[in-house]
Amino acid sequence: MISKYQIVLLTVLMMAPTNIAQVRSESHPEAKAEVVQQGLILDLDADRGVKVLDGRVASWTNQADWKVKAFAATRDADHEKGSGRPTLKEKVAAIRGHSTVVFERHELINGDEDAFDHLITGSGYTWFAVMSVYPQVSGLKDVNSFFGNLKNGGNYEGFWAGLTDDNVLWMGSRNGITFGRWDQNNPQLLGPKLVENRYYIVAGRMGAGTGTVTIELFVNETRPVASKPFPVNSRANSSKMAIGQERDATNHPGHESFDGELARFLMWDRPLSDGELDKTMSLLKETYGIRESEAESKQTYTYKRVGELEVKADVYRQGDQKIRPVIVWIHGGALIMGGREGVDGRVKKMFLDAGYVVVSIDYRLAPETKLPAIIEDLEDAFKWIREKGPELFGIDSSRIAVLGGSAGGYLTLATGYRVKPRPTALVSFWGYGDLIGDWYSTPSPHPRHQKSKMSEDDVRKQISGPPIANSRDRNGDGGAFYQFCRQRGIWPSEVSGWDPRREAKKFEPYMPLNNVTQEYPPTLLIHGTNDTDVPYEQSVMMAEQFRKHGIDHELITIEGAEHGLAGGDSERIARAYERAFQFVHKRMAASSPSQPARLHNALREAPPDPNRAPSSQFFTGSLASAR
């Protein structure tokens, strides 16, 4: 039976909005900044489309152009204590004056039973939430969901995310094969504990396909805090999507819902690429003023100009005047994609918390700019950091460590011989030292490189503009161009302008594998054994060169992990990051006995734990112990 409240609500929603307070976006023009449109199915924005009736939210209109138009309250707030309609909180200073919808065991439901089914049966998904949490009022232990579309009965297939009773973040997908809440068919990804009344950007991603895919969880950065495999069941049948609750829970209103605020909720019916994920995270952080640390300051500098092009660096540090050592982060993206905004969140947090300054640099991108000029930017960035850093952002320029991932790992390794004075220590995450091997100069057999089907003419149009130093400034799709290069085996020639077969010697000055000497800095390598983008052997070959030349080094092997360590054991990955910090910190401490005691004592290097599981292997020197 339809309640009196539902009749009133339906009547009001069909009327002209004379009785409804609708939040509009005129006061926040930046909120209209374009998010990735391809596959966008939900954009719930508390600055617009929120209809308020009698002081409470009646519905929240979807701003994306898709068949799902709105989420509505289905129960009166008086129906049961703690259930019913959320409220609207306007002009929240902590997120630059944007609004939020406040859920206190409330929920908003979309009535389409089948609209979201395809997300867990093959299409994959990506979602983002700008949110904060309150103390949770537990109904079912550790199940306080802020969205979900679980089927109302049976094995409860669908996907969802929420918080434990003490606000540890989690997400999961359920394929309907078994009931167990957290088994192999219903994996749970655990994130960090969220601090009450602080705003975060939380995201989840599930790969496309009908076999076993990867699901990932992100917090404030685009390096996953957790990832696990998920076996797709193409026959799974999920249900209505709920916001503030894990399903259309008519049998237990308010008992598995969360307490907190949502300023924005976005969803795509496909996995966004890493570049798209970076772009979206950066856009939301800028729009809502989200920072990793309240004590953190960020400044953007132009370290180089080439014609009209400005090449920039972001500098993060604690908000004081102390002289601090510096970590330089170099982003990945095959030298074609990415930007300084893609600084690894765990790296940034670890080193900022220990008193370091973190600098994340842009560099000109290929193919508009060729390899020699990219390396020139790398050298110029370090010259600028050493010469200007002490004055501009208070660093001890004698203590510089370099870290980077993928192509950023390659450039990190390049600093070991191209940058003078040499850095104190290096960490290469899934990087490479060889540019012309078969892995890059012959067509890739891997499915990850076969997703784009653009013609060559269309691909060439993607990179036909002027030089850029950040892929956000490219009008075309650099990811499609990279796919094209890997499909044809032409990446080395497109990035450099040289034929890797006939002109191999031209590559040698730019290949770390060929340039290790006894002066090379201490280096840590981290790589997954199942990497189909940058083969694990790339780090093994670098380790062998380090062994031959007596270089202080370690290789951390993550068994079964893909590129970026996707699919690897989250605990072992966390240990690898911890070891990276220890490795750098010890060598930075040794390089300057006059440094502040706080830095020197922040974390003394711990020896490898012999009881740790063998899937994360730590070694120094001898390559034999790595295999």
Secondary structure, DSSP 8 states (H G I E B T S, - for coil): ---HHHHHHHHHHHS-TTS-EE--STT-GGGG-----TTEEEEEETTSSEEEETTEEEEEE--SSSS--EEE--S-TTSSTT-S--EEEEEEGGGTTEEEEEEES--EE---SSTTGGGGTTT-EEEEEEEEE-----SBTTBEEEEE---SSTT--EEEEEE-TT-EEEEEEE-SS---TTSTTS-EEEEEE--TT--EEEEEEE--SSSEEEEEEEESSSS-SEEEEEE--TT------EESSSS--TTSTTSSB-EEEEEEEEEESS---HHHHHHHHHHHHHHHT--S-TTEEEEEEEEEEETTEEEEEEEEEESS---EEEEEEE--STTTS--GGG--HHHHHHHHHTT-EEEEE----TTTS-HHHHHHHHHHHHHHHHHHHHHHH-EEEEEEEEEEETHHHHHHHHHHHHSSS--SEEEEES--S-SSSHHHHS----GGG------HHHHHHHT-SS--SSGGG-SS-HHHHHHHHHHHT-HHHHHHSS-TTTTHHHHGGG-GGG---TT---EEEEEETT-SSS-THHHHHHHHHHHHTT--EEEEEETT--GGGTTS-HHHHHHHHHHHHHHHHHHHHHH-TTS-HHHHHS-------TTS-TTEE--BS-GGGG-
